[in-house]
Amino acid sequence: MPENETDAPGPDTGLAEVKLFLPEDLSRAFQRCVWILVNETGRDRLDIMHEVVHDFLVKHGC
């Protein structure tokens, strides 16, 4: 499920793009999970992606 151009942050947001290469099934699962969280919580995609990365880094002590 590709992101829409409007989902991309603008140049002055202080955000950097991270590109991950995953098997197709994991990519679909991630996109589905983000979509579900957006629809259940009303939060935006960037907020959810930030939470996923933050949780991963905390879990691994980074």
KACOR-V469166 format. One line per field, one symbol per residue. ss: DSSP state (h for helix, s for strand, l for the rest). psi: psi as a letter, one per 30 degrees, with the letter a starting at -180 (. if undefined). burial: + if it has 24 or more other ideal C-beta (glycine too) atoms within 12 Angstrom, else -. A space follows every 50 residues. Layout:
ss=???
psi=???
burial=???
//
This chain:
ss=llllhhhllllllllllllllllhhhhhhhhhhhhhhhhhhlllhhhhhh hhhhhhhhhlll
psi=jkkleffkllfgfgkkkkkkjlleeeeeeeeeeeeeeeeefglleeeeee eeeeeeeeegh.
burial=-----------------------------++--+----------+--++- ------------
//
